Amino acid sequence: MITDKDRDQLAEFLGKFTDTQIFTQREINAFLDFCDLMAINAGDIIADIGEVGESLYFLLEGEAQLIVGSTLNEMVVGQIPAGEMLGEMSFFDRNPRNVRLRASKPTRLLRLPRQMYNRMRLEYPVLTVLLLEYAVISLDNLYRRTSTDVAQLNQYIYSIGK
């Protein structure tokens, strides 16, 4: 249940990452009506490998790790900071996840379940368009961080022998 205090904090958070001249306070509050708030402990799995995304997540506080491999042979391949969207790839393409999302510290998430997303598409199409733009920006941020990490790794590997 989202309290009035949570609603104010969440509206402020969303206002930082959206164009508030397009996305009004009324629309932010409408968006929040479709979501719920989750508190996750450090080490908890947010979404696992092989699952198909049934929710979108917005990382309000804390941090999430992207992990590959079995639980016995895990490797962290990325970090997602507060302010990012999580789970958008599997949510939109309906393919099973290739990575595990795990909270690396106590984390607060805003969750948008698929059923509520589908309802929002009908009732507030402008919110859906803005959400898709946010997803593109989130994926772009992830791609840029990953590209930087791969470039640094390649630079390290190829500079060892020189």
RAFEN-V713333 format. One record per pair of residues at least 6 apart in sequence whose ideal C-beta (glycine too) atoms are under 6 Angstrom apart, sorted by the first residue. I is the first residue (numbers start at 1). J is the second residue. D is the distance in whole Angstrom. If there is no record, write none. Layout:
I|J|D + I|J|D
This chain:
2|37|5 + 6|37|6 + 7|32|6 + 10|32|6 + 11|28|5 + 13|60|6 + 14|28|5 + 23|130|5 + 27|127|6 + 30|124|6 + 31|127|5 + 34|112|6 + 34|116|4 + 34|120|5 + 35|110|5 + 35|112|5 + 36|111|5 + 38|109|4 + 38|111|5 + 39|108|6 + 40|103|4 + 40|107|4 + 42|103|6 + 42|105|5 + 42|106|6 + 44|103|5 + 45|102|5 + 46|101|4 + 47|87|5 + 47|97|6 + 47|101|4 + 48|100|5 + 49|97|5 + 49|100|5 + 50|96|5 + 51|97|5 + 52|90|6 + 52|94|6 + 52|96|6 + 53|87|5 + 53|90|3 + 53|91|4 + 54|114|5 + 55|111|5 + 55|113|5 + 56|87|6 + 56|88|6 + 56|91|5 + 56|112|4 + 57|86|4 + 57|87|5 + 57|109|5 + 57|111|6 + 58|85|6 + 58|110|4 + 59|82|5 + 59|84|5 + 59|86|6 + 60|108|4 + 60|110|6 + 61|82|5 + 61|108|4 + 62|103|6 + 62|105|5 + 62|106|6 + 62|107|3 + 63|79|6 + 63|81|6 + 63|104|5 + 63|105|6 + 64|80|4 + 64|86|6 + 64|101|5 + 64|103|6 + 65|76|5 + 65|79|6 + 65|102|5 + 65|104|5 + 66|77|5 + 66|78|4 + 66|99|5 + 67|74|5 + 67|76|6 + 67|100|4 + 67|102|6 + 68|75|5 + 68|77|5 + 68|99|6 + 69|75|5 + 84|138|5 + 85|135|6 + 85|138|4 + 86|101|6 + 88|135|4 + 90|97|5 + 120|127|6 + 121|128|5
